[in-house]
Amino acid sequence: MKANENNFVDLLKRQREEGICYVIETYGGLLRSIVKKRLFTWPDQVDECMNDIFLGIWRNIDSFDESKGSFAGWAAGVARLEAIDTLRRLQRQPRSLSLEEMEGEVSREEGLLELAEQELSKETEEILGYLSPRDQELFRRIFLEEEEPEAVGKALGISRDNVYVRIFRGKERIRKKCRERKRA
């Protein structure tokens, strides 16, 4: 018996293969678009989810009631629920990446890190430009190279207390210049 719009539900209820073939041909595009919308980050799982949807329609066709709505609406609901279940299952599992994908992620992250470091270097140099050359050296050694204030003081020939005073005054100068820059 050939399936058509008038008899495919009856064929499905009688577990006839022609009925599910008709559903796949007629409603497959609609159901696939619903699944792709939910599983856009997992494109390799769309076909498996589609198989689960058609199996669900095959097994649960008795729950379809023509008086409550169209078959397309019912099948779309089955697809949405199955796609959501698949998405939840996939999100619970750690995602494995191929070696090529990992290398791509690493190189992309390295590029972003390098770009961020360049931006920070520009801003740091601009901020340090508000200070005298001697205070710039002091700030570089303490805040960028993370040297101890006492060691920096000895290297620059100033006392530990003077190091802290210069840090305090330098920070004040930087804050003042940054406020002025914001106003401008």
PyMOL commands that set and color helices and strands:
alter all, ss='L'
color gray80, all
select helices_A, chain A and resi 8-13+17-38+43-63+71-92+99-128+133-144+149-156+160-183
alter helices_A, ss='H'
color red, helices_A
deselect
rebuild
show_as cartoon
